Amino acid sequence: MRKHTLILGILSALLLLVGFFFQKFQLKYWPIVLGSGTVLFLVGFITSFIIDRISTQSRRSLHYSIIILSQGIGFLILGAVLKIFHLPGALIMTVLGVILSIVYFLFLSGFTEGRKLMIRKDRQLATILFTDIVGFTALMGKDEDLALRVLDQNRRIQQRVIRKNRGKWLKELGDGSLVIFYTATEAVNAAIEIQRLIGQTNNFKVRMGIHISEIVFTDSDVFGDGVNVASRISDQATADEIFISDAVFRNIRNREKIDVQRVGDLSLKNVPYTVMVYKIDMTSTSLQLD
């Protein structure tokens, strides 16, 4: 993200310099050049500001979508200003703003859906979902191209479902992923839908662990005992399974469409206490996909 923001900063500086030069010598298109430089400068600033506050890790698709939206709004405003002061280029800037706005709403708005879950850079309670592709290491050793395609397919399926359920994709850990949700119900619903969609592909299988705990954010990562617990719970599951902690179970036990089976009190690696674990019964759970 910083690289793209730096590029926008350099372009805006060049345009501003050229714009001031055009203005000094009263060249015809100075309002367009100067205004475009201002728009790019504001886009770089706004993008950095927003990304820094809604996510602990830059995501390229989200970054690009905010850039396009900011540019669209910026050029629309620039077009209005040029029109008010009867300066040349108003129509061009307005048309460009409309085009960029249409591109955003038609193709990129999905990347900013479900962003109401704001991540504070401190301690907060969250439902943590950890996923892992079963047999990925062996697949990578056998067929690297196929393994990378599986990784990409898994990412696309998960991110779409996670957005739908108001979750936050935090980061990938090799073939695993770390995600947080507001509620246990949203996390479990997302996990069930992901498992069913992946099951339809017949290309690979995943296992999942879900836990509720406080987590701590820094500028570049997320920490907390709960992250480790969710990961270790996932390690106990096998292909196509979703394991949840007792904390998650207590929040979903009254959900009619979600059935669970008790696995037992498990000792998890690097966790100094036992955790009661349950398994989502995928065969009897009647949650329907939209």
N, C-alpha and C positions, 0 to 999 in steps of 0.2 A: 504493500500500500504506500509506503513512504517513497518508493521509487516513482510511482505514478504521480504522487502529489508534488514531488520535486520537479518532474517534467512539466506539470501544469504551472508551477511557480516560475520556471525558466521561460516558458512560452508567454506567460502573462507579462513578465518583466520586459521581454523583447518587444511585445506588442505595445506596451505602455511607452517605451522609449521611442518607437517608431511613430506612435500616435502623437506624442508631444512634438516630435520633429515635424510631422505633417501639419500640426496646429500652428506651430511657429511660422511656417512658411505659407499657411493658409492653403494647403493642398486640398483637393476636392473631397477625399474620403477620410479626413482625419476623425470625424465623429465615430465612424464604423471601427476604425483601428483602435482608437483610444477606448471606446466602449467595450470592444471585444476583449481587450487586455484586462479591463476592470472585471468583466464577467468571469474570465478564467481565473483571476486572482481570488475572487470571492468563492468560486467553485472549489478551488483547492483548499481554502480555509474551512468552508462549510463541511466538505467531505471529511477532512481530518478531524474536525470537531465532533461530528456525528458518530463516525466509526469508533473514535476513541471512547465514547461514552456508551455505546450500545453493545459493544463486544470486546472481549479480552483478547481476541485473535482476529486479525484481518482476514476477510474472506473476499476473494477477487470478485465474485458475482455480485455481492452486496455493494462493494466499493464502486464497481462500474455503474450499477443501477442508480446510485445516489449521484454520481458524476453527471449522468445523462439527465436526470430529473433537475438537478441544480442548474445545468446549462440551459435547459429548456425554459425554466422560470426566469433565469438571468437575461436571456435574449428577448423574452417577451417584455420584461421591464425596460430593457434598453430600447426596444422598438417604441414603447410608449413614450419614453423620455425624448427620443429623437423626434417623434411626431409632435409632442407638445411644443418643442422649441424650433420646429420647422427646419430641422437639420436633415441632410441627406442620409439615406440608408434605413429609414424607419421601416419600410415595407420588407426589405431583405431581412432585417433582424427579427421582425415579427413572424415572418414565414419560417425562418430557421427555428425560432422558439416553439412554434406550433408543431413542426416536424419532430423535434427532439421530444416534446411532451407526448406526442402520439406514439413514438417508438417506446418510450418508457411504459405507458399504460397498456400497450398491446403486448409487449414482449418481456419487460423487465420488472413490472410491479410485483410479480410473485416473489422476487428475491427479498422484498421488504415486508411481505405479509407476516403476520404473527410476531411482529417485533415489539409487542406490548410488554413482553417480559424483559424489563430493563435490568441489566447487570450492573450492580454497584461494585466499585473496586474496594470492597471490604468484606466483612463476614455476613453471610445470609443463609437462610434455610432453603433447601432445594431438594427436589426429587431427582436423583441421579440415575441415568440409564447408561450402562456400559455394554457395548456389543463387541463381538469378536467373530471373525470368519473361521469356521471350523476347517482345519487342514490346509490353511493358506500357506504356511511355510513349506509344506511338502509340495504343494502345487507350484509355488514359485521355483522350487528346485527342478521340477519336472518340465514346466512350460511357463516361462516368464511372461510371454505375451498374453496368454490366457489368464494368468493371475492378475495382471494389470487391468485387463478388461473386466474381470470379476470385481476387482476393487472399485472401478469406476461405476459399474452397474449397481453395486451395493451402496455407494455414496449417493447416487441419484435417487434410488428408491427411498433411502432413509431421510435424506434432506427434504424431499417432497412431503413425506408423512409427518416429519417433525414440524415443519412450518404449519401444516394443517392443524396440528394439535398444540400450537403455541409454545413449542419448545425452542431451545437454543442449542444448535450444533456448536460445541466449543472447539473441538479439535479431533484430529485423527492420531492414533497411536499405532503406527504400522498398519495392521489390518483391523485394528479396533477403533472404536469411536466413543467419545465422551460427550454426553448430552444432558441438559438439565431441563426440568419442567416446573411450572408453578405447583401442580398437584399430582398426587399419586395416580389418580384416575386418568389424567391426560397421558402420563408416562406409560401406564399399562395399556391404554387404548392404542397408543402409538406403537408399542412393542408388538402387540397382537397383529395389528395391520401390517407392520413391516414383515413379520414372520410369514403371514399369509401371502403377501405379494412376492416375497423371495421364494416361497414354496412353489409358486406358479411358474417361476423361471426354470426350475430344475437344473440350474447351473452351479449352485453353491448353497451352503447352509450356514446359519449363524446361531450363536448362543448369546443369551442376554442375562444381565443381572441388574436389579433395580433396588435402590436403597434411599432412605430419607435421612438427611443429615445436614449440619452446617458445613459450609465450604467457604474458603477464603480466596479472594482474587488478588492478583498482583497485576502489573502492567502486561505481563506476557504469559501468565499461566494461572492455573487453579490448583489449590491444595486443600487438604483436609482428610481426616480419617475416613469420612464417608466415601470419598473417591476410591480409596483403597478397598473398602468393604464391598462397594458395588463391583469393582473389578474382580475381587476374589469370589464373590457370589457367582459371577459370570463363569469363572473357571470351573465351578462345580457342575454347571449345566452341560448337557450334551447337545448335539445337533438338533435344531428346531425348538429348543426348550427356552422358557423364560422363568428364571428363578427370582423370587422377591424376598426381601427381609420381612421380619415380623412387623417392623414399623410401617412398611408399605401395606402389608396384609390388613392391619388394623384400620387403614383408611379406605380399603376397597371391599371389605368383607360383606358389606350390605348391598353391593352392586349385583343386581339379579342376573345380568348377562355375563358376569365373570366368575368362573368357578376355579377353585384352587385345590391343590393336594398338599398335605403336610409332608415335607421332606425330612426334617429333623433338626436337632440342635447341632450345628456344625462348627468345627474348629477350622478357622481360615488362616492361611499363611500370612504371617506378620500382623495378625490381628490378635491382641492380647485378651480376648474374651470370645465366648461362643456366640453364635448368631443363629436364631431360629429362622429356618428357611422354608419357603413354600414354593410350589411350582404351579404356574398357570396351566390349567387343564385345557389344552387347545381343542380336544375332541368334543368337550361338552360346553365350552364357552360359546355363547350364541351371538356375540357381538358381530354386527354386520358391517361390511365395508360400504362406504358411500360410493 
